[in-house]
Amino acid sequence: MKLKLTAIVLALSGTAAFAGPTCNVPQEKWMKEADFKAQMEKQGYQIKTFKVSKGQCYEIYGFDKAGKKVEIYFDPATGAELERK
């Protein structure tokens, strides 16, 4: 029983490691979604999915200019890349 409990605690604590970054930017300062997407496409990204993450960052799933699959989080105000998975 003790082993099971330890495994459950470790499993639950490990899920936080998979969460993306948190962006603490007021929404009125966010870049317009259309402008952000256009900026990313100019840089060669093919966006398959765009969303606002649970941490209130812009998040894209798609491909970079080399055709490599990407999942990237961005600051919604500046468009700066924060984390790539």
N, C-alpha and C positions, 0 to 999 in steps of 0.2 A: 504494500500500500504506500509506503513512504517513497519508494522508487517511482511509482505512478504519479504521485503528487509532485515530486521534483521534476519529472518529465513535463508535466502540464505547465508548471510555473515557468520552466525554461522555454517552452514553446510559445507561451503567451508573451513573455518578455522579449522574445526574438522578433515578434511581429512589428514592434516599434522601429526596428532597424530597417525595415523595408519601406517605411513611410518617407515621403519626399520632404523637401524643405518647407519652411513656413515663411510666408511673405507678409510682413506687417505694414502694408501700404494702403492708405485710404483709397477706396474705389474711385473717387473723383480725380485721383492722380494717375490712374491706370491709362496705358496706351490703348487706343481703340483696337478692338480685336482685328478688324479688317486691316488696319495699318500694321499691326504686329505680324499678321500672316503674310502680308505683302513683303515686309522686311525679311522674313525667314525664306520666302520663295526666291527673293533676289540673291540670297546667300546660297541658293542651290538645294534647299530642303524641299522634299515632297511631303506635304502634311496629309496624312491619312485620317488622323483624329486630333482634334484640338479641344481642350477643356480647361476649366479652372479646377485646380487640384483641391483636395481637402484643406491643404495649407494655404489656400488663396494665392497660388502662383499659377502662371500660365504653364500648361503642360502640352507637349506635342508627342505624337507617335507617328512615325513615318520613316523616311529614308534621307540620308545626307547626300551630298553631291557625288559621292563615290558609290552610292547605291547600298550603303550599309544601313541596316535597321537601327533606328534610334528611339529612345525615350528620353526627353529632355525637359527639365523644369527651368522656367525663366522668371525673372523679376517682372511683374506686370507693368511697372512704371517706366523702366528703362530698357527692357528687352534683354538685359544681361543674362547670360547663361549661369544658372546656379548649380545644377547637378545633372549629370548624364548617367543613365543606367544601361 
